[in-house]
């Protein structure tokens, strides 16, 4: 069984589905019994969701793309 320190260390990788099946099972097993780690898991997943929502709602300011292209000058790739 994993302890809190191990679980919290692997939490980001667990949320990103980057753990091997066995490792993920260990994290899930610990989360089922530890309210502190459950709280950390909920916090991280809610934070990611809030960032995802915020990032998809915002639009670039007018003229941003043009100013960005000017920063690169002649080094900008053009398929033409």
N, C-alpha and C positions, 0 to 999 in steps of 0.2 A: 504494500500500500504506500502511496506517495504521501509525503508530508506537505505542509503548506508552502514551505520554501521551494520545494521542487515543483509543485503545482504552479505557483505564481511565476516561476522562472519559465515554464513552458506554456503559460496561458496565451500569449500572443501567437505562438506557433499553432496552438490548438485552435484558436479562433480562425486563423488563416488556413486551417486544414492542412498543415505542413507536417504533422506528426505521423509516424507510422501507426498502423492500426493498433498494435499493442500499446504504444505510448498513449494514444488517445483514450484507450480503454482505462488506463491507469488514472488519467486526469478525470475522466467521467466518474469513475468509482469514487475518487476523492471528493469531487464536487457534490456528489449525492449526500455526503455525510458532513460536510464542513460549511457552515453558514458564512464564515468569514470569506472563504474562497468563492462561494456562490456570489457574494456581494461584489467581489473584485471582478468576477466574470460578467455580471450584469452591468457594472460600471463600464468596463471596456467595450462590451457589445453596444451599449447605448451611446457611448462616446463615438464609436465608429459610425453608427447610424446617423448621429447628428452631423458629423463631418461630411458624410456622404450626401445627406440632404442639402446641407449648406453649399457644398461644392457644386452640386448639379443645378442649383437655383441661380447662382450668380452668373451674370453675363459680363463680358469684358467691356470696359469703358469705351466710348466712341473714340476712334482713332488709335486705339492701343495696338492693333495689328500693324498698322502703318508705321508707328513709332518703333515697334520692335524690329520690323524689317529694315528700317533705316540704321539701326544699331549694327546690323550685320554687313551693311554696305554691299559690295560686290561678291561677298563670300556666300551669298544665299543660293541654294540649289534651285534651279529652275528646269523642269522637264522639257522645256521648249528648245 
